[in-house]
């Protein structure tokens, strides 16, 4: 074994994740050269992070579904339906409810909160319905969610008879990023420093737990290297996001909306971390803990590894199936909020083909279609790879049909590589 191989083994680095990081860097460098230095810039990387967030949020839950040997083809249509549903809630129902006798209360501070909660509740209900049919009625997930793809896309049109809902609530639009949906300078650095501290704490805690149960431990140099590398990436990300200046007119609008006092030397504002990226980070942490540190997560991976053995071991596979689809419905609602808020409107086209993007992100990220293997971080990285390809091709003028062809080829190659990796590890 080479020195590099021994080093990676000591650090317990997943070579597939490392390969994806290398592929992502190659993609970025290639498009940066192709676009004449426009790709790896604070502006484009900020937009890329926001565009990735919606698909990556759903990919976090798609990992659990595929790991459990199911599939969900309805997520794109469900996102579209939930976006339209939340659009109706915040523009037609809640203003009248909060306004009372004085007339509709547009812009009420609680509209966006109630809208988001209503969307999450509806997503959970739909997820429970599909999970119940799959788990308890034993209808294959492929058929149930294929039906859902048609049903929820039709329901999205039916709820407003095809009309676009615009504009959405001003506070709700913060969820979509942009000049009004960012953390700006100091909050971004606070989040970055807190993230670095959390990384160091999680590494310390994992080492402590390994020592407690007499499990093999990584060398100290490996722990320090991982902590330093991840922290450096976080700092670099925050530095890049806070170097992107908000245009003066947009900055003046932000100051007016938030009631900030305009400085004497003029308005100066940086974007910082976008709200959708912050939401994605929180969901990624929660889903990783759920998948790796809880009994629920262990049961999901056990179901995917050997469903019959899991059932004989006493795992209620029917109930577990219901719950993973409930989680999928909840994350679809959050993605719908991000996607519609970013567009400042909700229409029938929202979420079109997102089911393919979400599945591709999970598979490209190392989730095995045979079940039993996958990571949340890998799915997010897969979503970033896909969005980087799509964004780069759009910047160089590649037509949308050709973009779909390239994404399709990448998906097939990812599955082929997964099969090769699986055969090699089994031999």
TORLODREN-90184 format. One record per residue: residue in one letter; x, y negated, z of N, C-alpha, C in turn. Coordinates in steps of 0.2 Angstrom, whole numbers, padded with zeros to 4 digits, always signed. Layout:
N
AXYZXYZXYZ ...
***
This chain:
427
X+0004+0006+0000+0000+0000+0000+0004-0006+0000 X+0003-0011-0004+0007-0017-0005+0006-0022+0002 X+0010-0027+0002+0010-0031+0008+0003-0035+0008 X+0001-0037+0002-0006-0040+0002-0011-0036+0004 X-0011-0029+0002-0016-0025+0004-0016-0023+0011 X-0010-0023+0014-0010-0022+0021-0012-0028+0025 X-0011-0034+0023-0013-0040+0026-0021-0040+0026 X-0024-0039+0020-0031-0039+0019-0034-0034+0024 X-0031-0028+0024-0034-0023+0028-0034-0025+0036 X-0028-0028+0038-0028-0030+0045-0033-0036+0046 X-0034-0040+0041-0039-0045+0042-0046-0043+0041 X-0047-0037+0039-0054-0034+0038-0058-0038+0033 X-0054-0040+0027-0058-0044+0022-0061-0040+0017 X-0067-0041+0015-0071-0037+0010-0068-0039+0003 X-0065-0035+0000-0062-0036-0006-0067-0039-0012 X-0073-0037-0011-0078-0039-0016-0079-0046-0015 X-0080-0048-0009-0081-0056-0007-0075-0060-0010 X-0069-0057-0008-0063-0060-0011-0063-0061-0018 X-0065-0056-0022-0065-0056-0029-0070-0061-0031 X-0076-0062-0028-0081-0067-0030-0078-0074-0029 X-0075-0075-0023-0072-0082-0022-0067-0083-0028 X-0063-0078-0030-0058-0079-0035-0062-0081-0042 X-0067-0077-0043-0071-0078-0049-0074-0085-0049 X-0077-0087-0043-0079-0094-0043-0074-0100-0044 X-0068-0099-0041-0063-0104-0043-0061-0104-0050 X-0061-0098-0053-0060-0098-0061-0065-0102-0065 X-0071-0100-0063-0077-0104-0066-0077-0111-0065 X-0075-0113-0059-0075-0121-0058-0069-0124-0062 X-0063-0121-0062-0057-0123-0065-0059-0123-0073 X-0062-0118-0075-0063-0118-0083-0068-0123-0085 X-0074-0124-0081-0078-0130-0083-0075-0137-0081 X-0071-0137-0076-0068-0144-0075-0063-0146-0081 X-0060-0141-0084-0056-0143-0090-0060-0144-0096 X-0065-0140-0096-0070-0140-0102-0074-0147-0102 X-0076-0149-0096-0079-0155-0096-0075-0162-0095 X-0069-0161-0096-0064-0166-0096-0063-0169-0089 X-0064-0165-0084-0063-0167-0077-0069-0170-0073 X-0075-0167-0076-0081-0170-0073-0084-0165-0068 X-0082-0158-0068-0085-0153-0064-0083-0154-0057 X-0077-0153-0055-0075-0153-0048-0074-0160-0046 X-0080-0164-0045-0080-0170-0042-0085-0171-0037 X-0084-0175-0032-0089-0176-0026-0096-0176-0029 X-0098-0180-0034-0104-0180-0036-0107-0174-0039 X-0104-0170-0043-0106-0164-0046-0107-0159-0040 X-0102-0158-0036-0102-0153-0031-0108-0155-0026 X-0109-0161-0024-0115-0163-0020-0121-0160-0024 X-0122-0162-0030-0128-0159-0034-0128-0152-0034 X-0123-0149-0035-0122-0141-0036-0124-0138-0029 X-0122-0141-0023-0124-0138-0017-0132-0139-0016 X-0135-0144-0018-0142-0145-0017-0146-0140-0022 X-0144-0140-0028-0147-0135-0033-0146-0128-0031 X-0141-0126-0027-0140-0119-0025-0145-0117-0019 X-0146-0122-0015-0149-0121-0008-0156-0117-0009 X-0160-0119-0014-0167-0116-0014-0167-0109-0016 X-0162-0107-0021-0162-0100-0022-0158-0096-0017 X-0153-0099-0014-0149-0096-0009-0153-0094-0003 X-0158-0098-0001-0162-0097+0005-0166-0091+0004 X-0169-0090-0002-0173-0084-0003-0168-0078-0004 X-0162-0079-0007-0158-0073-0007-0156-0070-0001 X-0156-0074+0005-0154-0072+0011-0159-0066+0014 X-0165-0067+0012-0170-0062+0013-0170-0056+0008 X-0169-0058+0002-0169-0053-0003-0164-0048-0001 X-0158-0049+0002-0153-0045+0004-0156-0039+0008 X-0161-0041+0013-0164-0036+0018-0169-0032+0014 X-0172-0035+0009-0177-0031+0005-0173-0026+0001 X-0168-0028-0003-0164-0023-0007-0161-0018-0003 X-0158-0020+0003-0154-0015+0007-0159-0010+0010 X-0165-0012+0011-0170-0007+0013-0173-0003+0007 X-0170-0003+0001-0172+0000-0005-0179-0002-0008 X-0180-0008-0007-0186-0011-0010-0184-0017-0015 X-0189-0020-0018-0188-0026-0023-0193-0030-0022 X-0192-0037-0023-0198-0042-0023-0197-0046-0030 X-0202-0045-0034-0202-0048-0041-0207-0054-0040 X-0210-0055-0035-0215-0061-0034-0212-0067-0031 X-0206-0068-0029-0203-0073-0026-0204-0080-0029 X-0203-0080-0036-0203-0086-0040-0210-0088-0040 X-0215-0084-0042-0222-0086-0042-0224-0088-0035 X-0222-0085-0030-0224-0086-0023-0222-0093-0021 X-0215-0095-0023-0213-0101-0022-0217-0107-0026 X-0219-0105-0032-0223-0110-0035-0230-0111-0032 X-0233-0106-0030-0239-0106-0026-0239-0110-0020 X-0234-0109-0016-0233-0112-0010-0231-0119-0010 X-0227-0121-0016-0226-0128-0017-0232-0132-0019 X-0237-0129-0023-0243-0132-0025-0248-0132-0018 X-0248-0127-0014-0252-0127-0008-0249-0133-0004 X-0243-0133-0002-0240-0139+0002-0242-0146-0001 X-0241-0146-0008-0243-0152-0011-0250-0155-0010 X-0255-0150-0010-0262-0152-0009-0263-0153-0001 X-0259-0150+0003-0260-0151+0010-0258-0158+0012 X-0252-0160+0009-0249-0167+0011-0252-0173+0008 X-0255-0171+0002-0258-0177-0002-0266-0178-0002 X-0269-0172+0000-0277-0172+0000-0280-0171+0006 X-0277-0166+0010-0280-0164+0016-0278-0168+0023 X-0271-0168+0024-0269-0172+0030-0270-0179+0030 X-0269-0183+0025-0270-0190+0025-0277-0192+0028 X-0282-0188+0025-0289-0189+0028-0290-0187+0035 X-0287-0181+0037-0287-0179+0044-0284-0184+0049 X-0278-0186+0047-0275-0191+0052-0278-0198+0051 X-0281-0200+0046-0283-0206+0045-0290-0208+0049 X-0294-0203+0049-0301-0204+0052-0305-0210+0049 X-0308-0214+0053-0313-0219+0050-0309-0225+0047 X-0303-0225+0048-0299-0231+0045-0296-0229+0038 X-0298-0223+0036-0296-0222+0029-0290-0217+0029 X-0288-0214+0023-0282-0210+0023-0276-0213+0026 X-0272-0209+0030-0266-0211+0033-0260-0208+0029 X-0259-0211+0023-0253-0209+0019-0247-0211+0023 X-0242-0207+0023-0235-0208+0026-0235-0207+0033 X-0241-0204+0036-0241-0203+0043-0235-0198+0045 X-0232-0200+0051-0225-0196+0053-0226-0189+0054 X-0232-0186+0055-0233-0179+0056-0235-0175+0050 X-0236-0179+0045-0238-0175+0039-0233-0170+0036 X-0227-0172+0036-0222-0167+0033-0221-0161+0038 X-0222-0162+0045-0221-0157+0049-0227-0152+0049 X-0233-0154+0049-0239-0150+0048-0239-0146+0041 X-0237-0150+0036-0237-0147+0029-0232-0141+0029 X-0226-0142+0032-0221-0137+0032-0223-0131+0036 X-0226-0132+0042-0229-0127+0046-0234-0123+0042 X-0239-0127+0039-0244-0123+0035-0241-0119+0029 X-0236-0122+0026-0233-0118+0021-0230-0111+0023 X-0226-0112+0029-0223-0106+0032-0228-0101+0034 X-0234-0103+0037-0239-0099+0039-0242-0095+0033 X-0243-0099+0028-0246-0096+0022-0241-0091+0019 X-0235-0093+0019-0230-0088+0016-0229-0082+0020 X-0230-0082+0027-0229-0076+0031-0236-0072+0030 X-0241-0075+0029-0247-0071+0028-0247-0067+0021 X-0245-0071+0016-0244-0067+0010-0239-0062+0010 X-0233-0063+0013-0228-0058+0014-0231-0052+0018 X-0235-0053+0023-0238-0048+0027-0242-0044+0023 X-0246-0047+0019-0251-0043+0014-0247-0039+0010 X-0242-0041+0006-0238-0037+0002-0234-0032+0006 X-0232-0033+0011-0228-0029+0015-0233-0023+0018 X-0239-0025+0020-0244-0020+0022-0245-0015+0016 X-0246-0017+0010-0248-0013+0005-0242-0008+0003 X-0236-0011+0003-0230-0007+0002-0229-0002+0007 X-0229-0004+0014-0227+0000+0019-0232+0005+0021 X-0238+0002+0022-0244+0007+0025-0248+0010+0020 X-0249+0007+0014-0253+0010+0009-0248+0014+0004 X-0242+0014+0005-0237+0017+0001-0237+0016-0007 X-0239+0010-0009-0238+0008-0016-0231+0005-0017 X-0228+0007-0022-0221+0005-0023-0220-0003-0023 X-0215-0005-0021-0214-0012-0020-0213-0015-0027 X-0211-0012-0032-0210-0014-0039-0217-0016-0041 X-0222-0012-0040-0229-0013-0043-0232-0018-0039 X-0232-0018-0033-0235-0023-0028-0232-0030-0030 X-0226-0031-0030-0223-0038-0032-0224-0040-0039 X-0224-0035-0043-0225-0037-0050-0232-0039-0051 X-0237-0036-0047-0244-0039-0047-0244-0046-0044 X-0240-0047-0039-0239-0053-0035-0236-0058-0040 X-0232-0057-0044-0229-0061-0049-0234-0064-0053 X-0239-0060-0055-0245-0063-0059-0250-0067-0055 X-0251-0064-0049-0257-0066-0045-0255-0073-0043 X-0249-0074-0040-0247-0081-0037-0246-0086-0042 X-0243-0084-0048-0242-0089-0053-0249-0092-0055 X-0254-0087-0056-0261-0089-0058-0264-0093-0052 X-0263-0091-0046-0266-0095-0040-0263-0102-0040 X-0256-0103-0042-0253-0109-0042-0257-0114-0047 X-0259-0111-0052-0262-0115-0057-0270-0117-0055 X-0273-0112-0052-0280-0112-0050-0281-0117-0044 X-0276-0118-0040-0277-0122-0034-0277-0129-0036 X-0275-0132-0041-0276-0138-0044-0278-0139-0051 X-0280-0133-0054-0282-0133-0061-0276-0135-0065 X-0270-0134-0064-0265-0135-0068-0262-0142-0067 X-0265-0147-0063-0262-0154-0062-0256-0154-0058 X-0252-0159-0060-0245-0160-0056-0247-0164-0050 X-0244-0162-0044-0246-0166-0038-0240-0171-0037 X-0241-0177-0037-0235-0182-0036-0239-0189-0035 X-0235-0193-0031-0229-0192-0027-0230-0188-0021 X-0226-0184-0018-0226-0181-0012-0225-0186-0006 X-0226-0184+0000-0225-0188+0006-0218-0190+0006 X-0217-0197+0008-0210-0199+0008-0205-0196+0013 X-0208-0194+0019-0204-0190+0024-0203-0183+0022 X-0208-0180+0018-0207-0173+0016-0201-0173+0011 X-0200-0178+0007-0195-0178+0002-0188-0178+0004 X-0187-0180+0011-0181-0179+0014-0178-0172+0013 X-0183-0167+0013-0180-0160+0013-0177-0158+0006 X-0178-0162+0001-0175-0161-0005-0168-0164-0007 X-0165-0167-0002-0158-0170-0003-0159-0177-0006 X-0153-0178-0010-0153-0185-0013-0151-0190-0008 X-0152-0197-0010-0150-0202-0006-0154-0203+0001 X-0160-0201+0000-0164-0201+0006-0164-0195+0011 X-0161-0189+0008-0161-0183+0012-0154-0180+0013 X-0150-0185+0016-0143-0183+0018-0142-0185+0025 X-0136-0182+0027-0134-0184+0034-0130-0190+0034 X-0127-0192+0029-0122-0198+0028-0116-0197+0032 X-0112-0202+0035-0105-0201+0037-0104-0197+0043 X-0106-0200+0049-0104-0198+0055-0108-0191+0057 X-0115-0191+0056-0118-0185+0057-0115-0179+0053 X-0113-0180+0047-0110-0175+0043-0103-0172+0047 X-0099-0177+0049-0093-0175+0053-0095-0171+0059 X-0100-0173+0062-0102-0170+0069-0104-0163+0067 X-0108-0162+0062-0110-0155+0060-0104-0151+0058 X-0099-0154+0054-0093-0151+0052-0089-0148+0058 X-0088-0153+0063-0084-0151+0069-0087-0146+0073 X-0094-0146+0074-0098-0141+0077-0097-0134+0074 X-0097-0134+0067-0097-0128+0064-0090-0125+0065 X-0085-0129+0065-0078-0126+0066-0078-0123+0073 X-0081-0127+0078-0081-0124+0085-0085-0118+0085 X-0090-0117+0081-0094-0111+0081-0090-0105+0078 X-0087-0107+0073-0082-0102+0070-0077-0099+0075 X-0074-0103+0078-0069-0101+0083-0072-0097+0089 X-0078-0099+0091-0081-0096+0096-0084-0089+0094 X-0086-0088+0088-0089-0082+0086-0083-0077+0085 X-0077-0079+0083-0072-0075+0082-0069-0073+0089 X-0069-0077+0094-0067-0076+0101-0072-0071+0104 X-0079-0072+0103-0084-0068+0106-0083-0061+0103 X-0082-0060+0096-0082-0053+0093-0076-0050+0096 X-0070-0053+0097-0064-0050+0100-0065-0048+0107 X-0069-0052+0110-0071-0050+0117-0075-0044+0118 X-0080-0043+0113-0085-0038+0113-0081-0031+0111 X-0076-0032+0106-0072-0026+0104-0068-0023+0110 X-0065-0028+0114-0061-0026+0119-0065-0023+0125 X-0071-0025+0126-0076-0023+0131-0078-0015+0129 X-0079-0014+0123-0081-0007+0121-0075-0003+0118 X-0069-0005+0119-0063-0001+0117-0063+0000+0110 X-0065-0005+0106-0065-0004+0099-0058-0007+0096 X-0056-0004+0091-0050-0007+0088-0050-0015+0086 X-0045-0018+0088-0045-0026+0087-0040-0028+0081 X-0042-0033+0078-0038-0036+0073-0031-0039+0077 X-0026-0040+0073-0020-0043+0076-0022-0051+0077 X-0019-0054+0082-0020-0060+0084-0019-0065+0078 X-0014-0064+0074-0012-0068+0069-0018-0068+0063 X-0021-0062+0063-0026-0061+0058-0032-0066+0060 X-0034-0065+0067-0039-0069+0070-0038-0077+0069 X-0032-0079+0070-0030-0086+0069-0030-0088+0062 X-0028-0084+0057-0028-0085+0050-0035-0086+0048 X-0040-0082+0050-0047-0082+0048-0050-0088+0050 X-0049-0090+0057-0052-0096+0060-0049-0102+0056 X-0043-0102+0055-0040-0108+0052-0042-0109+0045 X-0043-0104+0041-0045-0104+0034-0052-0106+0033 X-0057-0103+0037-0064-0105+0037-0065-0112+0040 X-0061-0114+0045-0062-0121+0047-0059-0126+0042 X-0054-0124+0039-0051-0129+0033-0056-0130+0028 X-0060-0124+0026-0065-0125+0021-0070-0129+0023 X-0073-0129+0029-0078-0133+0032-0076-0140+0031 X-0070-0142+0034-0067-0149+0034-0067-0151+0027 X-0064-0147+0022-0064-0149+0015-0071-0151+0012 X-0076-0146+0014-0082-0148+0011-0085-0154+0014 X-0085-0155+0020-0087-0162+0023-0084-0168+0020 X-0077-0167+0019-0073-0173+0017-0075-0174+0009 X-0077-0169+0006-0079-0170-0001-0086-0173-0001 X-0091-0171+0003-0097-0174+0003-0097-0181+0005 X-0093-0182+0010-0093-0189+0013-0089-0194+0008 X-0086-0192+0003-0082-0196-0002-0087-0198-0008 X-0093-0196-0008-0098-0197-0013-0102-0203-0011 X-0101-0209-0014-0104-0215-0012-0111-0215-0015 X-0116-0218-0011-0123-0219-0013-0123-0225-0017 X-0126-0225-0023-0127-0231-0027-0130-0237-0023 X-0128-0243-0024-0130-0249-0020-0138-0250-0019 X-0141-0249-0025-0149-0250-0025-0152-0244-0021 X-0149-0238-0022-0152-0232-0018-0150-0233-0010 X-0144-0236-0009-0142-0237-0002-0147-0242+0001 X-0148-0248-0002-0153-0253+0000-0160-0250+0002 X-0162-0245-0002-0169-0242-0001-0169-0238+0005 X-0163-0234+0006-0162-0230+0012-0162-0235+0018 X-0159-0240+0018-0159-0245+0024-0166-0247+0025 X-0169-0249+0020-0176-0252+0021-0181-0246+0024 X-0180-0240+0021-0185-0235+0024-0183-0233+0031 X-0177-0233+0033-0175-0231+0040-0175-0237+0045 X-0176-0243+0042-0176-0249+0047-0170-0250+0049 X-0164-0249+0046-0158-0251+0048-0156-0258+0046 X-0152-0261+0051-0150-0268+0050-0144-0268+0044 X-0145-0272+0039-0140-0273+0034-0134-0276+0036 X-0128-0273+0036-0122-0277+0038-0121-0283+0034 X-0117-0288+0037-0115-0294+0033-0111-0293+0027 X-0107-0288+0027-0103-0287+0021-0106-0283+0016 X-0112-0282+0017-0116-0278+0011-0117-0271+0014 X-0121-0267+0009-0123-0260+0011-0117-0255+0008 X-0115-0251+0013-0110-0246+0011-0113-0239+0014 X-0114-0234+0010-0117-0228+0012-0114-0222+0008 X-0112-0217+0011-0110-0211+0008-0115-0205+0009 X-0116-0201+0005-0121-0195+0005-0120-0191+0011 X-0114-0188+0011-0113-0183+0017-0116-0176+0015 X-0117-0172+0020-0121-0166+0019-0128-0167+0017 X-0130-0163+0012-0138-0164+0011-0142-0160+0015 X-0148-0162+0017-0152-0159+0021-0154-0152+0019 X-0155-0150+0012-0156-0143+0010-0150-0139+0012 X-0144-0141+0011-0138-0137+0013-0138-0136+0021 X-0139-0141+0025-0140-0140+0032-0145-0134+0034 X-0151-0135+0030-0156-0130+0031-0153-0123+0029 X-0150-0122+0024-0147-0116+0021-0142-0113+0026 X-0138-0118+0029-0133-0116+0034-0136-0113+0040 X-0141-0116+0043-0145-0113+0049-0148-0107+0047 X-0151-0106+0041-0155-0100+0040-0149-0094+0039 X-0144-0096+0036-0138-0091+0035-0136-0088+0041 X-0135-0093+0046-0133-0090+0053-0138-0086+0056 X-0144-0088+0056-0150-0084+0059-0150-0077+0056 X-0150-0077+0049-0151-0071+0046-0145-0066+0047 X-0139-0069+0047-0133-0065+0048-0134-0062+0055 X-0136-0066+0060-0136-0063+0067-0142-0058+0067 X-0147-0059+0063-0153-0054+0063-0151-0048+0060 X-0147-0048+0055-0144-0042+0051-0139-0038+0054 X-0135-0042+0058-0129-0039+0061-0129-0038+0068 X-0133-0042+0072-0132-0042+0079-0139-0039+0083 X-0144-0037+0079-0150-0035+0082-0152-0028+0080 X-0156-0025+0084-0159-0019+0083-0163-0019+0076 X-0166-0024+0075-0170-0025+0068-0165-0024+0062 X-0160-0028+0062-0155-0027+0057-0152-0020+0056 X-0150-0017+0062-0148-0010+0061-0153-0005+0058 X-0159-0006+0060-0164-0002+0058-0165-0003+0050 X-0165-0009+0048-0165-0011+0041-0160-0007+0037 X-0154-0007+0039-0148-0004+0036-0149+0003+0036 X-0151+0006+0042-0152+0013+0042-0158+0016+0037 X-0163+0012+0036-0168+0013+0031-0165+0014+0025 X-0161+0009+0023-0158+0009+0016-0153+0015+0015 X-0149+0016+0021-0144+0021+0020-0147+0028+0019 X-0152+0030+0023-0156+0036+0023-0163+0036+0025 X-0168+0034+0021-0174+0033+0024-0177+0039+0028 X-0176+0045+0025-0179+0051+0029-0176+0052+0036 X-0169+0051+0036-0166+0051+0043-0168+0046+0047 X-0169+0040+0045-0171+0034+0049-0178+0036+0052 X-0183+0039+0048-0189+0040+0050-0189+0046+0055 X-0185+0051+0054-0184+0056+0059-0181+0054+0066 X-0177+0048+0065-0174+0046+0071-0179+0041+0075 X-0185+0040+0073-0190+0037+0077-0191+0030+0074 X-0188+0028+0069-0189+0021+0066-0195+0020+0063 X-0199+0015+0065-0206+0014+0061-0205+0011+0055 X-0203+0015+0049-0201+0012+0043-0207+0008+0040 X-0213+0009+0041-0219+0006+0039-0219-0001+0042 X-0218-0002+0048-0219-0008+0051-0213-0012+0049 X-0207-0009+0049-0201-0013+0047-0202-0016+0040 X-0205-0012+0035-0206-0014+0028-0210-0020+0029 X-0216-0020+0033-0220-0026+0033-0216-0032+0035 X-0212-0031+0040-0208-0037+0043-0203-0040+0038 X-0200-0036+0035-0195-0039+0030-0198-0043+0024 X-0205-0041+0023-0208-0045+0018-0211-0051+0021 X-0213-0051+0027-0215-0057+0031-0209-0062+0031 X-0203-0060+0032-0197-0064+0032-0197-0067+0025 X-0197-0063+0020-0197-0066+0013-0202-0071+0012 X-0208-0070+0014-0213-0075+0013-0212-0082+0017 X-0209-0081+0023-0207-0087+0027-0201-0091+0023 X-0196-0088+0021-0191-0091+0017-0193-0094+0010 X-0198-0090+0007-0201-0093+0001-0204-0100+0002 X-0207-0100+0008-0210-0107+0009-0205-0112+0010 X-0200-0111+0014-0195-0116+0015-0191-0118+0008 X-0190-0113+0004-0187-0114-0003-0192-0118-0007 X-0199-0117-0006-0204-0121-0010-0203-0128-0007 X-0203-0129-0001-0202-0136+0002-0196-0140-0001 X-0190-0136-0001-0184-0139-0004-0185-0141-0011 X-0187-0136-0015-0188-0137-0022-0193-0142-0024 X-0199-0143-0021-0203-0148-0023-0201-0155-0020 X-0198-0155-0014-0196-0161-0012-0190-0164-0016 X-0186-0160-0019-0181-0162-0023-0183-0165-0029 X-0189-0162-0032-0192-0165-0038-0197-0171-0037 X-0199-0172-0030-0204-0176-0028-0210-0175-0031 X-0212-0169-0033-0218-0167-0036-0219-0159-0035 X-0225-0157-0036-0226-0150-0037-0230-0149-0043 X-0228-0144-0047-0231-0142-0053-0231-0135-0055 X-0234-0132-0060-0234-0125-0061-0228-0122-0063 X-0223-0126-0065-0216-0124-0068-0212-0123-0062 X-0213-0125-0056-0209-0124-0050-0208-0117-0049 X-0202-0114-0048-0200-0107-0047-0200-0103-0053 X-0201-0105-0059-0201-0101-0065-0194-0097-0065 X-0194-0090-0066-0189-0086-0066-0184-0086-0060 X-0186-0089-0055-0182-0089-0048-0182-0082-0046 X-0187-0077-0047-0186-0071-0045-0180-0067-0048 X-0178-0069-0054-0172-0066-0057-0166-0069-0054 X-0166-0075-0053-0160-0079-0050-0159-0076-0043 X-0164-0075-0039-0163-0073-0032-0161-0066-0032 X-0163-0061-0036-0161-0054-0036-0154-0054-0039 X-0152-0058-0044-0146-0058-0047-0141-0061-0042 X-0143-0066-0038-0138-0069-0033-0136-0063-0027 X-0142-0060-0025-0140-0054-0020-0136-0049-0023 X-0137-0047-0029-0133-0041-0032-0126-0044-0034 X-0125-0050-0037-0119-0052-0038-0115-0053-0032 X-0118-0054-0026-0115-0055-0020-0114-0049-0016 X-0115-0043-0019-0112-0037-0017-0118-0032-0014 X-0124-0035-0014-0129-0030-0011-0131-0025-0016 X-0131-0019-0014-0131-0013-0018-0139-0011-0019 X-0140-0010-0026-0147-0008-0027-0149-0001-0025 X-0144+0003-0023-0145+0009-0020-0147+0009-0013 X-0147+0003-0010-0148+0002-0003-0143+0003+0002 X-0144+0000+0008-0139+0002+0013-0133-0003+0014 X-0132-0007+0009-0126-0012+0009-0127-0018+0006 X-0125-0024+0010-0126-0031+0008-0125-0035+0013 X-0123-0042+0012-0121-0047+0017-0125-0053+0015 X-0127-0057+0020-0130-0063+0019-0125-0068+0015 X-0119-0069+0018-0114-0073+0015-0113-0071+0008 X-0112-0065+0006-0111-0063-0001-0117-0065-0006 X-0123-0065-0003-0129-0067-0007-0128-0075-0008 X-0127-0079-0003-0126-0086-0004-0120-0087-0009 X-0115-0084-0009-0109-0085-0013-0112-0083-0020 X-0116-0077-0021-0118-0075-0027-0123-0081-0030 X-0127-0084-0026-0131-0089-0029-0127-0095-0031 X-0121-0097-0027-0117-0102-0029-0113-0101-0036 X-0111-0094-0037-0108-0092-0043-0113-0093-0049 X-0119-0091-0048-0124-0092-0053-0126-0099-0055 X-0127-0103-0050-0129-0110-0051-0123-0114-0054 X-0117-0112-0052-0111-0115-0055-0110-0113-0063 X-0112-0107-0065-0112-0105-0072-0118-0109-0075 X-0123-0110-0072-0129-0113-0076-0128-0121-0076 X-0125-0124-0071-0124-0131-0071-0118-0132-0075 X-0113-0128-0075-0107-0130-0080-0109-0129-0087 X-0113-0124-0089-0116-0123-0096-0120-0129-0098 X-0124-0132-0093-0128-0137-0095-0124-0144-0096 X-0119-0144-0092-0114-0150-0093-0111-0150-0100 X-0109-0144-0102-0106-0144-0109-0110-0143-0115 X-0117-0143-0113-0122-0143-0119-0124-0137-0121 X-0124-0131-0117-0126-0125-0119-0134-0125-0119 X-0137-0122-0124-0145-0122-0123-0147-0117-0118 X-0153-0119-0116-0156-0115-0110-0157-0107-0112 X-0159-0105-0118-0159-0098-0120-0152-0095-0119 X-0147-0098-0121-0140-0095-0121-0138-0095-0113 X-0140-0100-0109-0139-0099-0102-0142-0093-0099 X-0148-0091-0101-0151-0085-0099-0148-0079-0101 X-0145-0079-0107-0141-0074-0110-0135-0072-0105 X-0131-0078-0104-0125-0077-0100-0127-0074-0093 X-0132-0077-0090-0134-0075-0083-0136-0068-0083 X-0139-0066-0088-0141-0059-0089-0135-0054-0090 X-0131-0056-0094-0125-0052-0095-0121-0052-0088 X-0120-0057-0084-0117-0057-0078-0120-0052-0073 X-0127-0052-0073-0131-0048-0069-0129-0041-0070 X-0129-0039-0077-0128-0032-0078-0121-0030-0076 X-0116-0034-0078-0109-0033-0076-0108-0032-0068 X-0112-0036-0064-0112-0036-0057-0114-0029-0055 X-0120-0027-0058-0122-0020-0056-0117-0014-0058 X-0114-0015-0064-0109-0010-0066-0103-0010-0061 X-0101-0016-0059-0095-0016-0054-0097-0013-0048 X-0103-0014-0045-0106-0011-0039-0106-0004-0040 X-0108-0001-0045-0108+0006-0046-0100+0009-0046 X-0096+0005-0049-0089+0008-0049-0086+0007-0042 X-0088+0002-0038-0085+0002-0032-0088+0007-0027 X-0095+0009-0028-0098+0014-0024-0095+0021-0026 X-0093+0022-0032-0090+0029-0034-0083+0029-0031 X-0080+0024-0031-0073+0024-0028-0073+0025-0021 X-0077+0022-0017-0078+0022-0010-0080+0029-0008 X-0084+0033-0012-0087+0039-0011-0082+0045-0012 X-0077+0043-0017-0072+0049-0018-0067+0049-0013 
***
